[in-house]
Amino acid sequence: MTTKTGRILVVDDDAGVLTAAKLLLKRHFSVVQTESDPGRIPALLDGSFDVVLLDMNFAIGADNGADGFRWLERILQIDPGIVVILMTAYGDVALAVRAIKSGATDFVLKPWQNEKLLATVTAGLQLRESRAEVSRLQQRNRELGARPLGGTGRIIGASAPMQHVYDLVRRAAPTEANVLILGENGTGKELIARSIHEQSARSREVFLPVDLGAVSESLFESELFGHRKGAFTDAREDRAGRFQAASGGTLFLDELGNLPLHLQPKLLRALEQRTVTALGSDRPVPVDVRLICATNVSLEEMVRNGKRIS
């Protein structure tokens, strides 16, 4: 039996329902958490769950679903992309229609049939993944559209040293190796980086340049790794960072030598693990970027002076 990677939260005030749901779902999904107190929902929804199975009645004797609709609205305010499946023992067609119109993905009657519940949660997980992909692409397009990608100039030069540079570019471009370009200001380091990208297997994807010298220390993590809504005062919506925006293509980090020492381990961790974690989230997101860096300073000297990690 294959276990899917979905993270499921089940909220119901009936201990028997929670036990039955966990026993069934944990055989098919990687994380299944149960909760009897709906008041804890806001604290639990930090981006850690894909699907919420939510009971519609929590008050003693309640059967009109008012609790469920109230918490459904609250959940979607916290995470608009999450999938919510409502559960009730007092269902009818009118209630199901209202649930869908209110933002629920599906509606399950208790007691459920195991096969139907599994199919419903699986479909919800697929919807969550589709929403996440659409959101990522939209954020990437906004990120790319908000920033000029620079010119499309070409390198001019036919001297022997330049022929050597062209040969290095031709040899490096087809590989997936990360590249460090050294040179004084004005020597065309970004043009070399673009040439490597254009001759690589990633040429049809984005080439995204980032001037690290222009990224303030306070915004470093947000700019490169993204943030979730509410992570800090001005974080009014989720935002993909430059690593996610460049995923599939090439990320060009210019002025690498300007990166402060205390921020270098965060960048190193992202490169080693090939994942980024947005501010306000504890969920790593895989990224696929080829990294090209450039600097006009001596990194070896900075290492000797304790200004860079080796």
Number of C-alpha atoms within 10 A of each C-alpha: 5 7 12 14 12 21 18 24 23 25 24 22 19 12 12 10 18 17 12 11 21 19 12 15 20 16 14 17 20 13 19 21 17 19 18 17 11 18 10 11 18 14 7 14 16 15 16 15 21 25 25 28 21 26 28 27 21 19 11 7 7 12 15 14 21 14 17 20 21 12 18 22 14 14 19 16 12 16 17 12 19 25 28 26 25 24 25 23 15 14 17 10 8 8 15 19 13 12 22 15 10 14 16 22 20 19 20 20 16 13 10 14 10 13 9 11 19 17 11 16 24 17 15 22 24 15 18 20 17 13 16 15 12 12 16 17 15 15 18 21 13 14 19 17 10 9 11 10 13 10 8 9 11 11 13 8 10 10 9 9 10 13 12 12 13 18 11 12 18 15 12 17 21 15 13 13 11 15 16 16 16 16 13 11 11 8 11 16 20 20 15 19 26 24 20 25 27 18 17 19 14 19 17 12 14 19 24 23 22 19 13 20 15 12 16 12 15 8 11 18 21 23 21 22 24 23 23 20 17 14 16 12 7 8 15 12 11 19 25 26 23 22 28 26 29 25 19 18 23 28 26 27 21 24 19 22 20 17 20 15 15 11 13 14 13 14 15 12 12 18 18 8 11 15 18 24 20 23 22 18 15 12 15 13 12 15 18 16 23 22 21 23 21 22 19 18 16 11 17 13 11 15 13 11 9 11 18 20 14 9
